[in-house]
Amino acid sequence: MTSSDGVEFSPGPLERDATFYVAGHRGLVGSAIWRRLEAGGFTNLIGRTSAELDLKDRDKVFGFFAQTKPRYVVLAAAKVGGIMANSTYPVDFLSDNVQIQTNVIDAAIEHGVERLLFLGSSCIYPKFAEQPIREDSMLTGYLEPTNDAYAIAKIAGILHIQAARRQYGLPWISAMPTNLYGPNDNFSAQGSHVLPALIRRYDEAAKTAADSVTNWGTGTPRREFLHSDDMADACLHLLEHYDGPAQVNVGTGSDVTIREIAETIAKVTGFEGTTDWDTSKPDGTPQKLLDVTQLAEAGWTAQISLEDGLRRTYEWYQDNVEQLRG
């Protein structure tokens, strides 16, 4: 495509010495992307913690871009959480995320960022979308009510990227990861997603020799899980090989039940008791399996198996459990 200054763009290798800003570089996704970029030879990475730069503060975000002038940006910063957190604080998940992404995207437009990747979430798709979920399923049905506020914020981000492409000719893209896990995940008792919550629960049960563990729901919903290192590799691949207005689904193309995940985590953590299911608690979306045809056509497929990824993540958790929040 042609940018606003008339320069033709086509995907290709990014300059390894260019200033590259990773927004959210301490989180699950951002830290994995940072590691992948370092391993890929990028020498001028920049990141700021939320204490150093509040991305909800528009003036400070614009000042940061004016000072650092990044050539490339990955927008991985977001307020995230599981069913409980999303259900309890929908205003926070909507407001904070819209502010974060609007400020970063607008500042990137203002200061001429060449290449930007916005990261969303598979929850943008309708609750009862046809499986596996294609990219064109967005906005074709009702959202899952337990995380609709977060989903609407992410949909707004995708449309913001598409608008920047139309109005300014910018070769910016969006990627929609499936459920992610790995080092630097949120393992807190109240705010974590299903997989880190299960790792923490089963680890604590194993260490205390508990007789049983109780999980929310029926265990029947199906979920697709992708290791954050695979996600990071996919992000760099898309930045160098993809240019299009449609968001790209990023996943493995296969899923398992929550009950199967729980059984695998029990095995990995060494828990030998029984698992009970509190069916009075919500299940969430029945299935979220992404159609990754577009990603495969761009030349990328996942490499880390679920059990191997869970073992790696559990090892990291054991090494860092004392420092983890919550």
VOKEVEX-720956 format. One record per residue: x, y, z of N, C-alpha, C in turn; residue in one letter. Coordinates in steps of 0.1 Angstrom, whole numbers, padded with zeros to 4 digits, always signed. Layout:
BEGIN
XYZXYZXYZA/...
//
This chain:
BEGIN
+0008-0012+0000+0000+0000+0000+0009+0012+0000M/+0003+0024-0002+0010+0037-0003+0007+0045+0010T/+0018+0049+0017+0016+0057+0029+0012+0071+0026S/+0009+0079+0037+0004+0092+0036+0015+0101+0029S/+0027+0098+0030+0038+0106+0024+0041+0101+0010D/+0033+0092+0004+0035+0087-0009+0045+0076-0011G/+0050+0070+0000+0060+0060-0001+0053+0046-0002V/+0057+0038-0012+0052+0025-0013+0057+0016-0002E/+0048+0007+0003+0052-0002+0014+0049-0016+0010F/+0057-0025+0013+0054-0039+0012+0062-0046+0023S/+0056-0057+0029+0062-0063+0040+0076-0068+0037P/+0085-0068+0047+0098-0073+0045+0106-0071+0058G/+0118-0075+0059+0126-0074+0071+0126-0061+0078P/+0124-0060+0091+0125-0047+0098+0139-0044+0101L/+0142-0031+0101+0156-0027+0104+0159-0030+0119E/+0170-0038+0121+0173-0042+0135+0178-0031+0144R/+0183-0020+0138+0188-0009+0147+0177+0002+0148D/+0165+0000+0143+0155+0011+0144+0149+0011+0158A/+0145+0023+0163+0138+0024+0176+0125+0016+0176T/+0123+0007+0185+0112-0002+0185+0106-0001+0199F/+0093+0004+0200+0086+0006+0213+0077-0006+0215Y/+0079-0013+0226+0069-0024+0230+0061-0018+0241V/+0048-0015+0239+0039-0010+0249+0034-0022+0257A/+0037-0022+0270+0033-0033+0278+0044-0044+0279G/+0057-0039+0279+0068-0049+0278+0071-0057+0290H/+0064-0055+0301+0065-0063+0313+0055-0074+0314R/+0044-0073+0306+0033-0083+0307+0036-0096+0300G/+0026-0105+0301+0028-0118+0295+0032-0117+0280L/+0024-0110+0272+0027-0109+0258+0039-0100+0255V/+0039-0088+0261+0049-0078+0258+0063-0083+0262G/+0065-0090+0273+0078-0095+0277+0082-0106+0267S/+0073-0114+0262+0077-0125+0252+0081-0118+0239A/+0074-0108+0235+0078-0101+0223+0092-0094+0225I/+0094-0089+0236+0107-0082+0239+0119-0093+0238W/+0116-0105+0244+0126-0115+0243+0129-0120+0229R/+0118-0121+0221+0119-0125+0207+0126-0115+0199R/+0123-0102+0201+0130-0091+0194+0145-0091+0197L/+0148-0093+0210+0163-0093+0214+0169-0105+0207E/+0163-0116+0207+0169-0128+0201+0170-0126+0185A/+0161-0118+0180+0161-0115+0165+0171-0104+0161G/+0179-0099+0171+0189-0089+0167+0185-0075+0168G/+0173-0072+0174+0169-0057+0175+0177-0051+0187F/+0183-0040+0184+0193-0034+0193+0188-0021+0200T/+0176-0016+0196+0172-0003+0201+0157-0004+0206N/+0155-0014+0215+0142-0016+0221+0139-0006+0232L/+0127-0001+0233+0123+0008+0244+0110+0004+0250I/+0109+0005+0263+0097+0002+0270+0096+0010+0283G/+0084+0012+0288+0082+0019+0300+0072+0012+0309R/+0074+0011+0321+0065+0005+0331+0053+0015+0332T/+0042+0010+0338+0031+0019+0340+0034+0030+0350S/+0043+0027+0359+0047+0037+0368+0055+0048+0361A/+0063+0044+0351+0071+0054+0344+0063+0062+0334E/+0053+0055+0328+0045+0062+0318+0031+0056+0319L/+0021+0064+0323+0007+0060+0324+0001+0062+0310D/-0002+0051+0303-0007+0052+0289-0021+0058+0289L/-0028+0060+0300-0041+0066+0301-0039+0081+0301K/-0027+0086+0303-0024+0101+0303-0020+0105+0289D/-0029+0111+0282-0027+0115+0267-0015+0124+0265R/-0014+0134+0274-0003+0144+0272+0011+0137+0274D/+0012+0128+0284+0024+0121+0286+0027+0111+0275K/+0017+0105+0269+0020+0096+0258+0025+0103+0246V/+0019+0114+0243+0023+0122+0232+0038+0128+0234F/+0040+0131+0247+0054+0136+0250+0064+0125+0248G/+0060+0113+0252+0070+0102+0251+0073+0099+0237F/+0063+0099+0228+0065+0097+0214+0073+0108+0207F/+0071+0120+0212+0079+0131+0206+0094+0130+0210A/+0096+0125+0222+0110+0123+0227+0117+0112+0221Q/+0110+0100+0220+0117+0088+0216+0116+0085+0201T/+0105+0090+0194+0104+0088+0180+0105+0074+0175K/+0097+0065+0180+0098+0051+0176+0095+0049+0161P/+0102+0040+0154+0099+0037+0141+0088+0026+0140R/+0089+0016+0149+0080+0005+0150+0074+0004+0164Y/+0062+0000+0165+0054-0002+0177+0046-0014+0178V/+0047-0022+0189+0038-0032+0192+0030-0028+0204V/+0016-0027+0202+0008-0023+0213+0002-0035+0220L/+0010-0039+0230+0006-0051+0238+0001-0047+0252A/+0001-0034+0255-0004-0029+0268-0019-0030+0269A/-0024-0035+0280-0039-0036+0282-0042-0040+0296A/-0054-0036+0300-0059-0041+0313-0066-0054+0310K/-0061-0065+0316-0066-0078+0313-0070-0086+0326V/-0079-0096+0324-0083-0104+0336-0092-0115+0332G/-0095-0124+0341-0104-0135+0338-0119-0131+0340G/-0127-0142+0341-0142-0140+0341-0146-0131+0354I/-0140-0134+0365-0144-0127+0377-0141-0112+0376M/-0128-0109+0372-0124-0095+0371-0132-0088+0361A/-0135-0094+0349-0142-0087+0338-0157-0085+0343N/-0163-0095+0350-0176-0093+0354-0178-0083+0365S/-0168-0082+0374-0169-0072+0385-0165-0058+0381T/-0156-0056+0372-0151-0043+0369-0153-0039+0354Y/-0164-0041+0348-0166-0038+0333-0162-0024+0329P/-0165-0014+0338-0162+0000+0334-0147+0002+0333V/-0140-0004+0342-0125-0003+0342-0119-0010+0329D/-0125-0021+0326-0119-0028+0314-0122-0021+0301F/-0134-0015+0301-0137-0007+0289-0130+0006+0288L/-0131+0014+0299-0125+0027+0299-0110+0027+0298S/-0103+0019+0306-0088+0019+0306-0083+0014+0293D/-0089+0004+0287-0083-0001+0274-0086+0009+0263N/-0097+0015+0262-0100+0025+0252-0090+0036+0253V/-0088+0041+0265-0078+0052+0267-0064+0048+0263Q/-0060+0037+0267-0046+0032+0264-0044+0031+0249I/-0053+0024+0242-0050+0022+0228-0053+0035+0220Q/-0062+0043+0224-0065+0055+0216-0053+0065+0217T/-0048+0066+0229-0036+0075+0231-0024+0070+0223N/-0021+0057+0224-0009+0052+0217-0011+0053+0202V/-0022+0049+0197-0025+0049+0182-0024+0064+0177I/-0031+0073+0184-0031+0087+0180-0017+0093+0180D/-0010+0090+0191+0004+0095+0191+0013+0089+0180A/+0011+0076+0177+0018+0070+0166+0015+0076+0153A/+0003+0080+0151-0001+0087+0139+0006+0101+0138I/+0005+0108+0149+0011+0122+0150+0026+0122+0147E/+0033+0111+0152+0047+0111+0151+0053+0102+0141H/+0044+0097+0131+0049+0090+0119+0055+0077+0122G/+0049+0069+0131+0053+0055+0132+0051+0047+0119V/+0061+0040+0115+0061+0034+0102+0052+0021+0102E/+0054+0013+0113+0048+0000+0113+0043-0002+0127R/+0030-0006+0129+0024-0008+0142+0016-0020+0142L/+0017-0028+0152+0009-0040+0154+0001-0039+0167L/-0012-0039+0165-0022-0039+0176-0026-0053+0180F/-0026-0056+0193-0029-0069+0197-0043-0069+0204L/-0052-0077+0200-0065-0078+0206-0067-0091+0213G/-0079-0097+0212-0082-0109+0219-0093-0116+0212S/-0093-0129+0213-0103-0137+0206-0117-0135+0212S/-0118-0128+0223-0132-0125+0229-0139-0114+0221C/-0133-0109+0210-0140-0099+0202-0151-0106+0194I/-0150-0119+0193-0159-0126+0184-0172-0130+0191Y/-0183-0132+0184-0196-0135+0190-0195-0147+0199P/-0203-0148+0209-0204-0159+0218-0207-0172+0211K/-0216-0172+0201-0220-0184+0194-0215-0184+0180F/-0203-0178+0177-0197-0178+0164-0195-0192+0159A/-0197-0194+0146-0194-0207+0140-0179-0211+0142E/-0177-0223+0146-0164-0228+0149-0158-0236+0137Q/-0145-0234+0135-0136-0225+0141-0139-0210+0136P/-0135-0201+0144-0140-0187+0142-0131-0180+0132I/-0137-0175+0121-0130-0168+0110-0129-0153+0114R/-0120-0146+0108-0118-0132+0111-0131-0124+0107E/-0138-0128+0097-0150-0121+0093-0162-0123+0101D/-0160-0131+0112-0171-0133+0122-0173-0121+0131S/-0163-0112+0132-0164-0100+0141-0177-0092+0137M/-0184-0088+0148-0196-0079+0147-0208-0086+0140L/-0208-0100+0140-0219-0107+0134-0229-0113+0144T/-0227-0110+0157-0235-0116+0168-0232-0110+0181G/-0240-0115+0191-0238-0110+0205-0225-0115+0211Y/-0220-0107+0220-0207-0111+0227-0210-0119+0239L/-0200-0125+0244-0201-0132+0257-0203-0121+0268E/-0214-0121+0276-0216-0110+0285-0206-0109+0297P/-0199-0119+0300-0189-0118+0311-0177-0110+0307T/-0174-0108+0294-0163-0099+0291-0166-0090+0279N/-0179-0086+0278-0183-0078+0266-0176-0064+0266D/-0174-0058+0278-0168-0045+0279-0154-0045+0274A/-0146-0055+0278-0132-0057+0273-0132-0059+0258Y/-0142-0068+0253-0143-0071+0239-0146-0058+0230A/-0155-0050+0235-0158-0038+0228-0146-0029+0227I/-0138-0028+0237-0126-0019+0237-0117-0024+0226A/-0115-0038+0226-0106-0043+0216-0111-0042+0201K/-0124-0043+0200-0130-0041+0187-0128-0026+0182I/-0129-0017+0192-0126-0003+0189-0112-0001+0184A/-0102-0009+0190-0088-0008+0186-0086-0013+0172G/-0093-0024+0168-0091-0029+0155-0096-0019+0145I/-0108-0013+0147-0114-0004+0138-0105+0009+0137L/-0098+0012+0148-0089+0024+0148-0077+0021+0139H/-0072+0009+0139-0061+0005+0130-0066+0006+0115I/-0078+0000+0113-0084+0001+0099-0086+0015+0095Q/-0091+0023+0104-0093+0037+0100-0080+0044+0097A/-0069+0041+0104-0056+0047+0101-0051+0043+0088A/-0054+0031+0084-0050+0026+0071-0058+0033+0060R/-0071+0035+0062-0079+0042+0052-0076+0057+0051R/-0074+0063+0062-0073+0078+0062-0059+0082+0059Q/-0049+0075+0064-0035+0079+0063-0026+0070+0054Y/-0032+0059+0050-0024+0050+0041-0013+0042+0049G/-0015+0041+0062-0005+0035+0071-0006+0020+0070L/+0006+0013+0069+0006-0002+0068+0006-0009+0081P/-0004-0005+0089-0005-0010+0103-0015-0022+0103W/-0013-0031+0112-0020-0044+0113-0025-0047+0127I/-0034-0057+0128-0039-0062+0140-0038-0077+0141S/-0036-0082+0152-0035-0097+0154-0044-0100+0166A/-0051-0111+0165-0060-0116+0176-0056-0129+0181M/-0048-0129+0192-0044-0141+0198-0055-0149+0205P/-0053-0162+0205-0062-0170+0213-0058-0169+0228T/-0063-0178+0236-0059-0178+0251-0044-0180+0252N/-0037-0171+0258-0022-0171+0259-0018-0175+0274L/-0006-0181+0275-0001-0184+0288+0015-0185+0286Y/+0021-0184+0298+0036-0184+0297+0042-0176+0309G/+0055-0174+0308+0062-0165+0318+0056-0151+0319P/+0056-0146+0331+0051-0132+0334+0036-0131+0332N/+0029-0142+0333+0014-0142+0333+0010-0137+0347D/-0003-0134+0348-0009-0129+0360-0015-0141+0368N/-0008-0145+0378-0012-0157+0386-0019-0153+0399F/-0025-0141+0400-0031-0136+0412-0044-0144+0414S/-0049-0144+0427-0060-0152+0430-0073-0147+0424A/-0074-0133+0423-0086-0127+0418-0087-0123+0404Q/-0075-0120+0398-0075-0114+0384-0070-0122+0373G/-0066-0135+0376-0060-0143+0365-0070-0149+0356S/-0064-0153+0344-0072-0161+0334-0072-0176+0339H/-0079-0184+0331-0082-0197+0336-0069-0206+0338V/-0060-0205+0328-0049-0214+0329-0039-0211+0341L/-0035-0198+0342-0026-0195+0354-0034-0197+0367P/-0047-0194+0367-0055-0197+0379-0054-0212+0383A/-0055-0220+0373-0055-0235+0376-0041-0239+0380L/-0030-0233+0374-0017-0236+0378-0015-0233+0393I/-0019-0221+0397-0017-0217+0411-0025-0226+0420R/-0038-0229+0416-0047-0237+0425-0041-0251+0427R/-0037-0257+0416-0032-0271+0417-0018-0271+0424Y/-0010-0261+0422+0003-0261+0429+0001-0260+0444D/-0008-0251+0448-0010-0249+0462-0016-0262+0468E/-0025-0268+0461-0031-0281+0466-0021-0292+0467A/-0012-0293+0457-0001-0303+0457+0008-0301+0469A/+0012-0288+0472+0021-0285+0482+0015-0287+0496K/+0002-0286+0497-0004-0288+0510-0011-0302+0512T/-0009-0310+0501-0014-0324+0501-0029-0324+0503A/-0036-0314+0497-0051-0313+0498-0057-0325+0491A/-0069-0328+0496-0076-0340+0491-0083-0337+0478D/-0087-0324+0476-0095-0321+0464-0092-0306+0460S/-0096-0303+0447-0095-0290+0442-0109-0287+0436V/-0115-0275+0438-0127-0272+0432-0126-0261+0421T/-0130-0264+0409-0129-0254+0398-0143-0249+0395N/-0143-0237+0388-0156-0231+0384-0162-0239+0372W/-0175-0239+0371-0182-0244+0360-0183-0259+0359G/-0185-0263+0346-0187-0278+0344-0175-0284+0338T/-0165-0276+0334-0153-0282+0328-0155-0286+0313G/-0167-0284+0308-0169-0288+0294-0166-0278+0283T/-0165-0265+0286-0161-0255+0276-0148-0259+0270P/-0146-0256+0257-0134-0259+0250-0126-0246+0248R/-0113-0247+0250-0104-0236+0248-0092-0239+0241R/-0087-0230+0233-0074-0231+0226-0064-0223+0233E/-0052-0229+0235-0041-0222+0243-0029-0221+0234F/-0022-0210+0235-0010-0207+0228+0001-0202+0237L/+0013-0207+0237+0023-0202+0245+0028-0189+0241H/+0031-0180+0250+0034-0166+0247+0047-0165+0238S/+0056-0175+0239+0068-0174+0230+0064-0177+0216D/+0054-0186+0214+0049-0188+0200+0042-0175+0195D/+0034-0169+0204+0027-0157+0200+0037-0146+0196M/+0048-0144+0203+0058-0134+0200+0064-0137+0187A/+0067-0150+0184+0073-0153+0171+0063-0150+0160D/+0050-0153+0162+0040-0149+0152+0039-0134+0149A/+0041-0126+0160+0040-0112+0159+0051-0107+0150C/+0063-0111+0152+0074-0106+0144+0072-0111+0129L/+0067-0123+0128+0065-0129+0114+0055-0120+0107H/+0044-0117+0114+0033-0108+0107+0039-0095+0104L/+0046-0089+0113+0052-0075+0110+0061-0076+0097L/+0067-0087+0095+0076-0088+0083+0070-0094+0071E/+0058-0100+0072+0052-0107+0061+0038-0104+0058H/+0031-0096+0066+0017-0094+0063+0013-0079+0063Y/+0005-0075+0054-0001-0062+0053-0015-0063+0048D/-0025-0061+0057-0038-0061+0053-0047-0055+0063G/-0059-0051+0060-0068-0044+0070-0075-0054+0079P/-0076-0067+0076-0083-0076+0085-0074-0080+0096A/-0079-0082+0108-0071-0087+0119-0068-0102+0116Q/-0056-0106+0121-0052-0120+0118-0053-0128+0131V/-0061-0139+0130-0061-0148+0142-0048-0155+0144N/-0044-0156+0157-0031-0163+0160-0035-0173+0170V/-0033-0186+0167-0035-0197+0176-0029-0210+0170G/-0033-0221+0176-0028-0234+0173-0036-0241+0163T/-0049-0238+0162-0059-0245+0154-0065-0257+0160G/-0062-0259+0173-0068-0271+0180-0072-0266+0194S/-0081-0273+0200-0086-0269+0214-0088-0282+0223D/-0089-0279+0236-0092-0290+0246-0102-0285+0255V/-0109-0294+0263-0118-0289+0273-0111-0284+0285T/-0118-0276+0293-0112-0271+0306-0109-0283+0315I/-0117-0293+0315-0115-0305+0323-0102-0311+0319R/-0099-0312+0306-0087-0318+0301-0075-0310+0305E/-0076-0297+0305-0065-0288+0309-0062-0290+0324I/-0073-0291+0332-0071-0293+0346-0064-0306+0349A/-0068-0316+0342-0061-0329+0344-0046-0329+0340E/-0043-0321+0329-0029-0320+0326-0021-0312+0336T/-0027-0301+0341-0020-0293+0351-0019-0301+0364I/-0029-0309+0368-0027-0317+0380-0015-0327+0378A/-0014-0332+0366-0002-0341+0363+0011-0334+0364K/+0011-0322+0358+0024-0314+0358+0028-0310+0372V/+0018-0306+0380+0021-0301+0394+0023-0312+0404T/+0019-0324+0400+0021-0335+0410+0009-0337+0419G/-0002-0330+0416-0014-0331+0425-0020-0345+0423F/-0023-0352+0435-0028-0365+0434-0042-0367+0440E/-0049-0355+0443-0062-0356+0448-0073-0356+0437G/-0085-0353+0441-0096-0353+0432-0100-0339+0428T/-0107-0338+0416-0111-0325+0412-0126-0324+0412T/-0132-0314+0418-0146-0312+0418-0150-0299+0410D/-0162-0299+0405-0166-0288+0397-0179-0281+0403W/-0178-0268+0405-0189-0260+0410-0197-0255+0399D/-0208-0262+0396-0216-0259+0384-0225-0247+0386T/-0225-0241+0398-0233-0229+0400-0225-0217+0395S/-0212-0219+0392-0204-0208+0386-0205-0208+0371K/-0203-0196+0364-0204-0196+0350-0193-0203+0342P/-0197-0208+0331-0187-0215+0322-0180-0205+0312D/-0187-0194+0309-0183-0185+0298-0186-0191+0285G/-0179-0186+0274-0182-0191+0261-0180-0206+0259T/-0189-0213+0253-0188-0227+0252-0176-0232+0244P/-0172-0225+0234-0160-0228+0226-0154-0216+0220Q/-0141-0215+0219-0134-0204+0212-0122-0210+0205K/-0124-0215+0193-0114-0221+0185-0112-0212+0173L/-0100-0207+0171-0098-0198+0160-0095-0205+0147L/-0100-0200+0136-0096-0204+0122-0082-0197+0119D/-0072-0204+0118-0059-0198+0116-0054-0200+0101V/-0063-0201+0092-0060-0203+0078-0052-0191+0073T/-0056-0179+0076-0049-0167+0072-0035-0166+0077Q/-0033-0170+0089-0020-0171+0095-0011-0181+0088L/-0017-0193+0085-0009-0203+0078-0005-0198+0064A/-0014-0191+0058-0011-0186+0044-0001-0176+0045E/+0001-0169+0056+0012-0159+0058+0025-0166+0061A/+0024-0179+0063+0037-0187+0065+0041-0190+0079G/+0031-0190+0089+0035-0193+0103+0025-0203+0109W/+0031-0213+0117+0023-0222+0125+0030-0224+0138T/+0022-0227+0148+0027-0228+0162+0036-0240+0163A/+0046-0239+0173+0056-0250+0174+0056-0256+0188Q/+0051-0249+0198+0052-0254+0212+0039-0262+0216I/+0041-0275+0219+0030-0283+0223+0024-0279+0237S/+0011-0282+0239+0005-0277+0251+0012-0283+0264L/+0014-0296+0264+0020-0301+0276+0034-0296+0279E/+0042-0294+0268+0056-0289+0269+0055-0274+0274D/+0045-0267+0268+0044-0253+0272+0039-0252+0287G/+0030-0261+0291+0026-0260+0305+0038-0264+0315L/+0046-0273+0311+0058-0277+0320+0067-0265+0321R/+0070-0258+0310+0078-0246+0310+0073-0236+0319R/+0060-0233+0317+0053-0223+0325+0053-0226+0340T/+0051-0239+0343+0051-0243+0357+0064-0241+0363Y/+0075-0245+0356+0088-0243+0361+0091-0228+0363E/+0087-0220+0354+0089-0205+0356+0081-0201+0369W/+0069-0205+0370+0060-0202+0382+0067-0206+0395Y/+0073-0218+0395+0079-0223+0407+0091-0214+0411Q/+0099-0209+0400+0110-0201+0403+0107-0187+0407D/+0095-0183+0404+0091-0168+0406+0079-0167+0416N/+0074-0177+0422+0062-0176+0429+0062-0166+0440V/+0074-0165+0447+0075-0155+0458+0074-0141+0454E/+0077-0138+0441+0077-0124+0436+0064-0121+0429Q/+0055-0131+0426+0043-0128+0418+0033-0120+0426L/+0026-0112+0419+0016-0103+0425+0004-0112+0430R/-0003-0107+0439-0015-0113+0444-0012-0125+0453G/
//
